[in-house]
Amino acid sequence: MRRADRLYRLVDHLRGRRCVTAAQLAQWLEVSERTVYRDVRDLMASGVPIEGEAGVGYRLSRHHHLPPLMFSADELAALRLGMAMVSTWGDPALAELAANAQAKINAVLPPSAARQPAAQLFVPDLHDYPVARLTPLRRAIAARQYVELDYCRADGALSRRRVRPLGLFFWGVSWTLAAWCEARDEFRNFRIDRMLACTPQTDTFTPQAGRTLEDFFRAVGASQPPAGG
């Protein structure tokens, strides 16, 4: 069972119950008590209103201030599908955040909505795509750090590039990095699965006219999608 699914089931199991021990949760989820303690700790740290402590038991707080979220069945299906896609095609850090978000949503749904059967929409994790490379790239984009790439071009030639990372794009089966290439002095797209290494540097850059993400969209003749789009 994926961790995202386990966290979802854990929160759902706590709903409406007075108190559930870690041993009971471990038996129901078919994991160790240590795993339950870790999952509960992470959920609490991310804001899920769980009360209790190790050795006593856990329950969802009856006094948390978040109002019930009202989603239609189709809206819930869309949210769950989106989070499943992030869990499968995002890097491990994004997958963890998606699991936490799903748990938070489930914690404040009305019981009738939370127990709606899952839609017949699945995102099997059957690929070996190097999603772990997304983590340092996302952080470098946020911190405006230069990145050094060891890259294999489509013709098999190897090159080393120093770039200003600007944005990551998902194309359904692959990710690309949009960047300003210092060597070519122009925008370039780099496929994540052709990167042999990607190393964020300690030095940073400041936004410069003609070299920003907005300029990239203009250069390729595309409108900038909304945040998160």
GROMACS elastic network, one bead per residue, 0.5 to 0.9 nm:
[ bonds ]
;  ai    aj funct       b0    kb
    1     4     6  0.82971   500
    1     5     6  0.64910   500
    1     6     6  0.65161   500
    2     5     6  0.53156   500
    2     6     6  0.62963   500
    2     7     6  0.88074   500
    2    87     6  0.89279   500
    3     7     6  0.60964   500
    3     8     6  0.84728   500
    3    39     6  0.88115   500
    3    95     6  0.89606   500
    3    96     6  0.80784   500
    3    99     6  0.72621   500
    4     7     6  0.53186   500
    4     8     6  0.62648   500
    4     9     6  0.87489   500
    4    83     6  0.87664   500
    4    84     6  0.81163   500
    4    87     6  0.74041   500
    4    95     6  0.76002   500
    4    96     6  0.72443   500
    4    98     6  0.73811   500
    4   100     6  0.76317   500
    4   102     6  0.77022   500
    4   103     6  0.82583   500
    5     8     6  0.50706   500
    5     9     6  0.62141   500
    5    10     6  0.85767   500
    5    99     6  0.75604   500
    6     9     6  0.51270   500
    6    10     6  0.60314   500
    6    11     6  0.87252   500
    6    29     6  0.71196   500
    6    39     6  0.87841   500
    6    99     6  0.88328   500
    7    11     6  0.62928   500
    7    12     6  0.85183   500
    7    39     6  0.69572   500
    7    40     6  0.84543   500
    7    43     6  0.80015   500
    7    99     6  0.66877   500
    7   100     6  0.75526   500
    7   102     6  0.81343   500
    7   103     6  0.61565   500
    8    11     6  0.55213   500
    8    12     6  0.62291   500
    8    13     6  0.86549   500
    8    99     6  0.73907   500
    8   100     6  0.85476   500
    8   102     6  0.65137   500
    8   103     6  0.51884   500
    8   104     6  0.88625   500
    8   106     6  0.69945   500
    8   107     6  0.89079   500
    9    13     6  0.59507   500
    9    14     6  0.86504   500
    9    29     6  0.79624   500
    9   103     6  0.85165   500
   10    13     6  0.51474   500
   10    14     6  0.64412   500
   10    15     6  0.89132   500
   10    25     6  0.73557   500
   10    29     6  0.76456   500
   10    36     6  0.86741   500
   10    39     6  0.86190   500
   10    40     6  0.84790   500
   10   103     6  0.84080   500
   11    14     6  0.52134   500
   11    15     6  0.64719   500
   11    43     6  0.89010   500
   11    48     6  0.86048   500
   11    50     6  0.85734   500
   11    59     6  0.87654   500
   11    60     6  0.77597   500
   11   103     6  0.62634   500
   11   104     6  0.84538   500
   11   106     6  0.69086   500
   11   107     6  0.62395   500
   12    15     6  0.52528   500
   12    16     6  0.87082   500
   12   103     6  0.83697   500
   12   106     6  0.68025   500
   12   107     6  0.71866   500
   12   111     6  0.88416   500
   12   114     6  0.72737   500
   12   115     6  0.79404   500
   13    16     6  0.80425   500
   13    17     6  0.76997   500
   13    20     6  0.86832   500
   13    25     6  0.82290   500
   14    17     6  0.56107   500
   14    18     6  0.80459   500
   14    19     6  0.75287   500
   14    20     6  0.69363   500
   14    25     6  0.89931   500
   14    50     6  0.85834   500
   14    58     6  0.73862   500
   14    59     6  0.53469   500
   14    60     6  0.59581   500
   14   107     6  0.89108   500
   15    18     6  0.85992   500
   15    59     6  0.72095   500
   15    60     6  0.60944   500
   15   107     6  0.74157   500
   15   111     6  0.76548   500
   16    59     6  0.81633   500
   16    60     6  0.77012   500
   16   111     6  0.81841   500
   17    20     6  0.71675   500
   17    59     6  0.65537   500
   17    60     6  0.79387   500
   18    58     6  0.81197   500
   18    59     6  0.61079   500
   18    60     6  0.83296   500
   19    52     6  0.81726   500
   19    56     6  0.83945   500
   19    57     6  0.55338   500
   19    58     6  0.51548   500
   19    60     6  0.84813   500
   20    23     6  0.82769   500
   20    24     6  0.63876   500
   20    25     6  0.68255   500
   20    56     6  0.83446   500
   20    58     6  0.51876   500
   20    59     6  0.64233   500
   21    24     6  0.52173   500
   21    25     6  0.63147   500
   21    26     6  0.85505   500
   21    54     6  0.79698   500
   21    55     6  0.71727   500
   21    56     6  0.63271   500
   21    58     6  0.61465   500
   21    59     6  0.89828   500
   22    25     6  0.50189   500
   22    26     6  0.59247   500
   22    27     6  0.85249   500
   22    32     6  0.89275   500
   22    33     6  0.57624   500
   22    34     6  0.85206   500
   22    36     6  0.61731   500
   22    37     6  0.69739   500
   22    54     6  0.70556   500
   22    55     6  0.73439   500
   22    56     6  0.81703   500
   22    57     6  0.62304   500
   22    58     6  0.75643   500
   23    26     6  0.50321   500
   23    27     6  0.61928   500
   23    28     6  0.86192   500
   23    32     6  0.81472   500
   23    33     6  0.58594   500
   23    36     6  0.83734   500
   23    55     6  0.89324   500
   23    57     6  0.88545   500
   24    27     6  0.51779   500
   24    28     6  0.61672   500
   24    29     6  0.85541   500
   24    33     6  0.87510   500
   25    28     6  0.50814   500
   25    29     6  0.59548   500
   25    30     6  0.81248   500
   25    31     6  0.83035   500
   25    33     6  0.77280   500
   25    36     6  0.69305   500
   26    29     6  0.52222   500
   26    30     6  0.55762   500
   26    32     6  0.54525   500
   26    33     6  0.52461   500
   26    34     6  0.85068   500
   26    35     6  0.77585   500
   26    36     6  0.61348   500
   27    31     6  0.66835   500
   27    32     6  0.78418   500
   27    33     6  0.83983   500
   28    31     6  0.80318   500
   29    32     6  0.86295   500
   29    36     6  0.86845   500
   31    34     6  0.82515   500
   31    35     6  0.64027   500
   31    36     6  0.73022   500
   32    35     6  0.52110   500
   32    36     6  0.65936   500
   32    37     6  0.88894   500
   33    37     6  0.62163   500
   33    38     6  0.86182   500
   34    37     6  0.51284   500
   34    38     6  0.62758   500
   34    39     6  0.86403   500
   35    38     6  0.51104   500
   35    39     6  0.60980   500
   35    40     6  0.85728   500
   36    39     6  0.50736   500
   36    40     6  0.60415   500
   36    41     6  0.84157   500
   37    40     6  0.52628   500
   37    41     6  0.60447   500
   37    42     6  0.85860   500
   37    53     6  0.88763   500
   37    54     6  0.70263   500
   38    41     6  0.51201   500
   38    42     6  0.61472   500
   38    43     6  0.85834   500
   39    42     6  0.51785   500
   39    43     6  0.61216   500
   39    44     6  0.85983   500
   40    43     6  0.50593   500
   40    44     6  0.60807   500
   40    45     6  0.84964   500
   40    48     6  0.89834   500
   40    50     6  0.77397   500
   40    58     6  0.86058   500
   41    44     6  0.52057   500
   41    45     6  0.61286   500
   41    46     6  0.86644   500
   42    45     6  0.50403   500
   42    46     6  0.62129   500
   42    47     6  0.88119   500
   42    48     6  0.89080   500
   42   100     6  0.81502   500
   43    46     6  0.51407   500
   43    47     6  0.64746   500
   43    48     6  0.54092   500
   43    49     6  0.82594   500
   43    50     6  0.77969   500
   43   100     6  0.64384   500
   43   103     6  0.74743   500
   43   104     6  0.81378   500
   44    47     6  0.52133   500
   44    48     6  0.50666   500
   44    49     6  0.64439   500
   44    50     6  0.60365   500
   44    51     6  0.84130   500
   45    48     6  0.74355   500
   46    97     6  0.88762   500
   46   100     6  0.66390   500
   46   101     6  0.84368   500
   46   104     6  0.82160   500
   47    50     6  0.84400   500
   47   100     6  0.86768   500
   47   104     6  0.71996   500
   48    60     6  0.82651   500
   48   100     6  0.81610   500
   48   103     6  0.70324   500
   48   104     6  0.52992   500
   48   105     6  0.88114   500
   48   107     6  0.67548   500
   48   108     6  0.88686   500
   49    59     6  0.85905   500
   49    60     6  0.57936   500
   49    61     6  0.54754   500
   49    62     6  0.86314   500
   49    63     6  0.88004   500
   49    64     6  0.64158   500
   49   104     6  0.82489   500
   49   107     6  0.74586   500
   49   108     6  0.89674   500
   50    58     6  0.66527   500
   50    59     6  0.56749   500
   50    61     6  0.55958   500
   50   107     6  0.89755   500
   51    57     6  0.83592   500
   51    58     6  0.55867   500
   51    59     6  0.54266   500
   51    60     6  0.59657   500
   51    61     6  0.56839   500
   52    55     6  0.89174   500
   52    56     6  0.66778   500
   52    57     6  0.55242   500
   52    59     6  0.65625   500
   52    60     6  0.87836   500
   53    56     6  0.56642   500
   53    57     6  0.58892   500
   53    58     6  0.64458   500
   54    57     6  0.63306   500
   54    58     6  0.80790   500
   59    62     6  0.86443   500
   60    63     6  0.89204   500
   60    64     6  0.86434   500
   60   107     6  0.75703   500
   61    64     6  0.57825   500
   62    65     6  0.89775   500
   63    66     6  0.88895   500
   64    67     6  0.83978   500
   66    69     6  0.84917   500
   66   108     6  0.67424   500
   67   108     6  0.68100   500
   67   109     6  0.84796   500
   68   107     6  0.87873   500
   68   108     6  0.50386   500
   68   109     6  0.51202   500
   68   110     6  0.56773   500
   69   105     6  0.75524   500
   69   106     6  0.89459   500
   69   108     6  0.60883   500
   69   109     6  0.50637   500
   69   110     6  0.69498   500
   69   113     6  0.89810   500
   70   109     6  0.69027   500
   70   110     6  0.74662   500
   70   113     6  0.79227   500
   71    74     6  0.79045   500
   71    75     6  0.56789   500
   71    76     6  0.59866   500
   71   109     6  0.82465   500
   71   113     6  0.75483   500
   72    75     6  0.50746   500
   72    76     6  0.62249   500
   72    77     6  0.85537   500
   72   113     6  0.80976   500
   73    76     6  0.51877   500
   73    77     6  0.61744   500
   73    78     6  0.86935   500
   73   113     6  0.76062   500
   73   116     6  0.74813   500
   73   119     6  0.85513   500
   74    78     6  0.61893   500
   74    79     6  0.86864   500
   74   119     6  0.84512   500
   75    78     6  0.50603   500
   75    79     6  0.62436   500
   75    80     6  0.86147   500
   76    79     6  0.50874   500
   76    80     6  0.60678   500
   76    81     6  0.84267   500
   76   113     6  0.84777   500
   76   118     6  0.86968   500
   76   119     6  0.87349   500
   77    80     6  0.51986   500
   77    81     6  0.60080   500
   77    82     6  0.85087   500
   77   118     6  0.70105   500
   77   119     6  0.57718   500
   77   120     6  0.87903   500
   77   121     6  0.78807   500
   78    81     6  0.51479   500
   78    82     6  0.61007   500
   78    83     6  0.86509   500
   79    82     6  0.51167   500
   79    83     6  0.62200   500
   79    84     6  0.85593   500
   79   102     6  0.84024   500
   80    83     6  0.51560   500
   80    84     6  0.60773   500
   80    85     6  0.85925   500
   80   102     6  0.74385   500
   80   118     6  0.83127   500
   80   119     6  0.86341   500
   80   121     6  0.88310   500
   81    84     6  0.50164   500
   81    85     6  0.61802   500
   81    86     6  0.86914   500
   81   119     6  0.86050   500
   81   121     6  0.66204   500
   81   122     6  0.70677   500
   81   123     6  0.75953   500
   82    85     6  0.51009   500
   82    86     6  0.63234   500
   82    87     6  0.86466   500
   82    98     6  0.88759   500
   83    86     6  0.50258   500
   83    87     6  0.60964   500
   83    88     6  0.86053   500
   83    95     6  0.79831   500
   83    98     6  0.54632   500
   83    99     6  0.73542   500
   83   101     6  0.82987   500
   83   102     6  0.72380   500
   84    88     6  0.61993   500
   84    89     6  0.84825   500
   84    95     6  0.83836   500
   84    98     6  0.78698   500
   84    99     6  0.86344   500
   84   122     6  0.75032   500
   84   123     6  0.61702   500
   84   124     6  0.87973   500
   85    88     6  0.51237   500
   85    89     6  0.57337   500
   85    90     6  0.74782   500
   85    95     6  0.88748   500
   85   122     6  0.86067   500
   85   123     6  0.60754   500
   85   124     6  0.89264   500
   86    89     6  0.52297   500
   86    91     6  0.80290   500
   86    94     6  0.67163   500
   86    95     6  0.58259   500
   86    98     6  0.66359   500
   87    90     6  0.56997   500
   87    91     6  0.76688   500
   87    92     6  0.75850   500
   87    94     6  0.69195   500
   87    96     6  0.73883   500
   87    97     6  0.86607   500
   87    98     6  0.64638   500
   87    99     6  0.75150   500
   87   123     6  0.88598   500
   87   125     6  0.86534   500
   88    91     6  0.81148   500
   88    92     6  0.89166   500
   88    95     6  0.71933   500
   88   123     6  0.68802   500
   88   124     6  0.73350   500
   88   125     6  0.55281   500
   88   126     6  0.87086   500
   88   127     6  0.86763   500
   88   131     6  0.89211   500
   89    95     6  0.82452   500
   89   125     6  0.81876   500
   89   127     6  0.88931   500
   89   129     6  0.81354   500
   89   131     6  0.67119   500
   89   170     6  0.87675   500
   89   173     6  0.87024   500
   89   174     6  0.87980   500
   90    93     6  0.78366   500
   90    94     6  0.55817   500
   90    95     6  0.59473   500
   90   131     6  0.60592   500
   90   132     6  0.80758   500
   90   134     6  0.75121   500
   90   135     6  0.88586   500
   91    94     6  0.53495   500
   91    95     6  0.62006   500
   91    96     6  0.87445   500
   91   130     6  0.84345   500
   91   133     6  0.73275   500
   91   134     6  0.57425   500
   91   135     6  0.60299   500
   92    96     6  0.62002   500
   92    97     6  0.86984   500
   92   131     6  0.76554   500
   92   132     6  0.65001   500
   92   134     6  0.89274   500
   92   135     6  0.77644   500
   93    96     6  0.51604   500
   93    97     6  0.63670   500
   93    98     6  0.87379   500
   93   132     6  0.86519   500
   93   135     6  0.69954   500
   94    97     6  0.50017   500
   94    98     6  0.61277   500
   94    99     6  0.86083   500
   94   135     6  0.82533   500
   95    98     6  0.50746   500
   95    99     6  0.62631   500
   95   100     6  0.87142   500
   96    99     6  0.51263   500
   96   100     6  0.63011   500
   96   101     6  0.86690   500
   97   100     6  0.50570   500
   97   101     6  0.61158   500
   97   102     6  0.85810   500
   98   101     6  0.50327   500
   98   102     6  0.61255   500
   98   103     6  0.85913   500
   99   102     6  0.51247   500
   99   103     6  0.62312   500
   99   104     6  0.87089   500
  100   103     6  0.50766   500
  100   104     6  0.62358   500
  100   105     6  0.86972   500
  101   104     6  0.50917   500
  101   105     6  0.62292   500
  101   106     6  0.85806   500
  102   105     6  0.51644   500
  102   106     6  0.61166   500
  102   107     6  0.85565   500
  103   106     6  0.50836   500
  103   107     6  0.60702   500
  103   108     6  0.89373   500
  104   107     6  0.50861   500
  104   108     6  0.67026   500
  104   109     6  0.88724   500
  105   108     6  0.55956   500
  105   109     6  0.62622   500
  105   114     6  0.88390   500
  106   109     6  0.52895   500
  106   110     6  0.84841   500
  106   111     6  0.89311   500
  106   113     6  0.87341   500
  106   114     6  0.59432   500
  107   110     6  0.85305   500
  107   114     6  0.82150   500
  108   111     6  0.86372   500
  108   114     6  0.85638   500
  109   112     6  0.80033   500
  109   113     6  0.60980   500
  109   114     6  0.55755   500
  110   113     6  0.53796   500
  110   114     6  0.61665   500
  110   115     6  0.87247   500
  111   114     6  0.50456   500
  111   115     6  0.61596   500
  111   116     6  0.87300   500
  112   115     6  0.54830   500
  112   116     6  0.65631   500
  113   116     6  0.52939   500
  113   117     6  0.89823   500
  114   117     6  0.85009   500
  115   118     6  0.85146   500
  116   119     6  0.87136   500
  117   120     6  0.89675   500
  118   121     6  0.79145   500
  119   122     6  0.83639   500
  123   126     6  0.88581   500
  124   127     6  0.84031   500
  125   128     6  0.85535   500
  128   131     6  0.83333   500
  129   132     6  0.85690   500
  129   173     6  0.88729   500
  129   174     6  0.78696   500
  129   192     6  0.88281   500
  129   193     6  0.69488   500
  130   133     6  0.60286   500
  130   134     6  0.80452   500
  130   192     6  0.73444   500
  130   193     6  0.62743   500
  131   134     6  0.55556   500
  131   135     6  0.78870   500
  131   175     6  0.85408   500
  131   192     6  0.81652   500
  131   193     6  0.86531   500
  132   135     6  0.58707   500
  132   136     6  0.81145   500
  133   136     6  0.61584   500
  133   137     6  0.66856   500
  133   138     6  0.88695   500
  133   192     6  0.72832   500
  133   193     6  0.88653   500
  133   195     6  0.86711   500
  133   197     6  0.85004   500
  133   198     6  0.74171   500
  134   137     6  0.51207   500
  134   138     6  0.59001   500
  134   139     6  0.85473   500
  134   168     6  0.82037   500
  134   175     6  0.86941   500
  134   192     6  0.79189   500
  135   138     6  0.52679   500
  135   139     6  0.63262   500
  135   140     6  0.86155   500
  136   139     6  0.51453   500
  136   140     6  0.60202   500
  136   141     6  0.85913   500
  136   198     6  0.78259   500
  136   199     6  0.76765   500
  136   200     6  0.69009   500
  137   141     6  0.61264   500
  137   142     6  0.86213   500
  137   147     6  0.79393   500
  137   165     6  0.73143   500
  137   167     6  0.87620   500
  137   168     6  0.81911   500
  137   177     6  0.82995   500
  137   198     6  0.76812   500
  137   199     6  0.84589   500
  137   200     6  0.74193   500
  138   141     6  0.51791   500
  138   142     6  0.63099   500
  138   143     6  0.86937   500
  138   165     6  0.86451   500
  138   167     6  0.79891   500
  138   168     6  0.76464   500
  139   142     6  0.50905   500
  139   143     6  0.60911   500
  139   144     6  0.82740   500
  139   145     6  0.83042   500
  139   200     6  0.86345   500
  140   143     6  0.50735   500
  140   144     6  0.55892   500
  140   146     6  0.71043   500
  140   147     6  0.72225   500
  140   164     6  0.88382   500
  140   165     6  0.69610   500
  140   166     6  0.89324   500
  140   200     6  0.60970   500
  140   201     6  0.83765   500
  140   204     6  0.89130   500
  141   144     6  0.50115   500
  141   145     6  0.65535   500
  141   146     6  0.85173   500
  141   164     6  0.80007   500
  141   165     6  0.54134   500
  141   166     6  0.57996   500
  141   167     6  0.68508   500
  141   168     6  0.88720   500
  142   145     6  0.79430   500
  142   166     6  0.87943   500
  143   204     6  0.74226   500
  143   205     6  0.89555   500
  144   164     6  0.73397   500
  144   165     6  0.72933   500
  144   166     6  0.81849   500
  144   203     6  0.86681   500
  144   204     6  0.54423   500
  144   205     6  0.57425   500
  144   206     6  0.71702   500
  144   207     6  0.84878   500
  145   164     6  0.70566   500
  145   165     6  0.75512   500
  145   200     6  0.62065   500
  145   201     6  0.60100   500
  145   202     6  0.66791   500
  145   203     6  0.59854   500
  145   205     6  0.62903   500
  146   162     6  0.67952   500
  146   163     6  0.57795   500
  146   164     6  0.51168   500
  146   165     6  0.68426   500
  146   199     6  0.85689   500
  146   200     6  0.59233   500
  146   201     6  0.53167   500
  146   202     6  0.74977   500
  146   203     6  0.63663   500
  146   204     6  0.57169   500
  146   205     6  0.67910   500
  147   161     6  0.81148   500
  147   162     6  0.57697   500
  147   163     6  0.54123   500
  147   164     6  0.64701   500
  147   165     6  0.68238   500
  147   198     6  0.65369   500
  147   199     6  0.54519   500
  147   201     6  0.55438   500
  147   202     6  0.89860   500
  148   160     6  0.70249   500
  148   161     6  0.56455   500
  148   163     6  0.64079   500
  148   197     6  0.79834   500
  148   198     6  0.57668   500
  148   199     6  0.51442   500
  148   200     6  0.63254   500
  148   201     6  0.69985   500
  149   159     6  0.80220   500
  149   160     6  0.54933   500
  149   161     6  0.50452   500
  149   162     6  0.63357   500
  149   163     6  0.76066   500
  149   195     6  0.67089   500
  149   196     6  0.75144   500
  149   197     6  0.57534   500
  149   199     6  0.65108   500
  149   200     6  0.87755   500
  150   158     6  0.72188   500
  150   159     6  0.59297   500
  150   161     6  0.66135   500
  150   194     6  0.87350   500
  150   195     6  0.59470   500
  150   196     6  0.52623   500
  150   197     6  0.50554   500
  150   198     6  0.65241   500
  150   199     6  0.87122   500
  151   157     6  0.83069   500
  151   158     6  0.57001   500
  151   159     6  0.53071   500
  151   160     6  0.60761   500
  151   161     6  0.74754   500
  151   190     6  0.80903   500
  151   191     6  0.87939   500
  151   194     6  0.59609   500
  151   196     6  0.56443   500
  151   197     6  0.72227   500
  151   198     6  0.85599   500
  152   155     6  0.79286   500
  152   156     6  0.57024   500
  152   157     6  0.57231   500
  152   159     6  0.65030   500
  152   160     6  0.88919   500
  152   194     6  0.53341   500
  152   195     6  0.63936   500
  152   196     6  0.70215   500
  153   156     6  0.52198   500
  153   157     6  0.53570   500
  153   158     6  0.62900   500
  153   159     6  0.75806   500
  153   190     6  0.87953   500
  153   194     6  0.71067   500
  154   157     6  0.74238   500
  154   194     6  0.83405   500
  155   158     6  0.89407   500
  161   181     6  0.68662   500
  161   182     6  0.74182   500
  161   183     6  0.67525   500
  161   184     6  0.89525   500
  162   180     6  0.86852   500
  162   181     6  0.62854   500
  162   182     6  0.57893   500
  162   183     6  0.69562   500
  163   179     6  0.59757   500
  163   180     6  0.54469   500
  163   182     6  0.56231   500
  163   183     6  0.81234   500
  163   188     6  0.89787   500
  164   178     6  0.87057   500
  164   179     6  0.53051   500
  164   181     6  0.65770   500
  164   182     6  0.75578   500
  164   204     6  0.87743   500
  164   205     6  0.74368   500
  164   211     6  0.85644   500
  165   168     6  0.84326   500
  165   177     6  0.69559   500
  165   178     6  0.63959   500
  165   180     6  0.66875   500
  165   181     6  0.87238   500
  166   177     6  0.73733   500
  166   178     6  0.55868   500
  166   179     6  0.51192   500
  166   180     6  0.74236   500
  166   211     6  0.89582   500
  166   212     6  0.69638   500
  166   213     6  0.55435   500
  166   216     6  0.85823   500
  167   176     6  0.84083   500
  167   177     6  0.58921   500
  167   178     6  0.52151   500
  167   179     6  0.70697   500
  167   213     6  0.69586   500
  168   175     6  0.67957   500
  168   176     6  0.57681   500
  168   178     6  0.62242   500
  169   174     6  0.83852   500
  169   175     6  0.54780   500
  169   176     6  0.52485   500
  169   177     6  0.64446   500
  169   178     6  0.75476   500
  170   173     6  0.73894   500
  170   174     6  0.59189   500
  170   176     6  0.66482   500
  171   174     6  0.53709   500
  171   175     6  0.60722   500
  171   176     6  0.78961   500
  172   175     6  0.80122   500
  174   191     6  0.75171   500
  174   192     6  0.74780   500
  174   193     6  0.76045   500
  175   190     6  0.86040   500
  175   191     6  0.61275   500
  175   192     6  0.56610   500
  175   193     6  0.76791   500
  176   189     6  0.62076   500
  176   190     6  0.53265   500
  176   192     6  0.54690   500
  176   193     6  0.84291   500
  177   188     6  0.81811   500
  177   189     6  0.55343   500
  177   190     6  0.50562   500
  177   191     6  0.63615   500
  177   192     6  0.68161   500
  178   187     6  0.72011   500
  178   188     6  0.60430   500
  178   190     6  0.66183   500
  178   213     6  0.80197   500
  178   216     6  0.78557   500
  179   186     6  0.85194   500
  179   187     6  0.57341   500
  179   188     6  0.55450   500
  179   189     6  0.63486   500
  179   190     6  0.77663   500
  179   211     6  0.86407   500
  179   212     6  0.87527   500
  179   213     6  0.81700   500
  179   216     6  0.83159   500
  180   184     6  0.83895   500
  180   185     6  0.70321   500
  180   186     6  0.56900   500
  180   188     6  0.61304   500
  180   189     6  0.86974   500
  180   211     6  0.63441   500
  180   212     6  0.80294   500
  180   216     6  0.85098   500
  181   184     6  0.54617   500
  181   185     6  0.55743   500
  181   186     6  0.56507   500
  181   187     6  0.59444   500
  181   188     6  0.62390   500
  182   185     6  0.50040   500
  182   186     6  0.73019   500
  182   187     6  0.89743   500
  183   186     6  0.82145   500
  184   187     6  0.80397   500
  184   188     6  0.84895   500
  186   211     6  0.79845   500
  187   211     6  0.76344   500
  187   216     6  0.66821   500
  187   219     6  0.81802   500
  190   193     6  0.87528   500
  190   194     6  0.75458   500
  190   195     6  0.77300   500
  191   194     6  0.54392   500
  191   195     6  0.68369   500
  192   195     6  0.54017   500
  192   196     6  0.88016   500
  193   196     6  0.79818   500
  194   197     6  0.89384   500
  195   198     6  0.66588   500
  200   203     6  0.86965   500
  201   204     6  0.75560   500
  205   208     6  0.85264   500
  207   210     6  0.89040   500
  207   211     6  0.70571   500
  207   212     6  0.61241   500
  208   211     6  0.54988   500
  208   212     6  0.64436   500
  209   212     6  0.66082   500
  209   215     6  0.77533   500
  210   213     6  0.89258   500
  210   214     6  0.85227   500
  210   215     6  0.55030   500
  210   216     6  0.80193   500
  211   214     6  0.82032   500
  211   215     6  0.60009   500
  211   216     6  0.70585   500
  212   215     6  0.50677   500
  212   216     6  0.62737   500
  212   217     6  0.88821   500
  213   217     6  0.64206   500
  213   218     6  0.87337   500
  213   224     6  0.87162   500
  214   217     6  0.52604   500
  214   218     6  0.64498   500
  214   219     6  0.86823   500
  214   223     6  0.88380   500
  214   224     6  0.70084   500
  215   218     6  0.50400   500
  215   219     6  0.60342   500
  215   220     6  0.87208   500
  216   220     6  0.63329   500
  216   221     6  0.85257   500
  216   222     6  0.85975   500
  217   220     6  0.53468   500
  217   221     6  0.60525   500
  217   222     6  0.50765   500
  217   223     6  0.61366   500
  217   224     6  0.60461   500
  218   222     6  0.60487   500
  218   223     6  0.71840   500
  218   224     6  0.83626   500
  219   222     6  0.77626   500
  220   223     6  0.89629   500
  222   225     6  0.87331   500
  224   227     6  0.87788   500
  224   229     6  0.88929   500
  225   228     6  0.78117   500
  225   229     6  0.53673   500
  226   229     6  0.51284   500
